Amino acid sequence: MNRPWGFAPEDLRVPVDVWQGSDDRLVTPKWALELAHRIPAATLHLEPGGHFLAHLYYREIFDALRCT
């Protein structure tokens, strides 16, 4: 179910990493591109993989969190 987030992505003022699988069949990768475009300090990570790709890139995700 989709619900409003209660804020606009454009209002975010912190660095945000957007992770998306290029082979995702549940959420189109176009959504990640749009979201990263709308967030001022976003970094897009469009990586090979499906919807549940965090286990493939957990080290990169944790490294990104550690550097912020």
Secondary structure, DSSP 8 states (H G I E B T S, - for coil): -----SS-GGG--S-EEEEEETT-SSS-HHHHHHHHHHSTTEEEEEESS-S--GGGSHHHHHHHHHT-
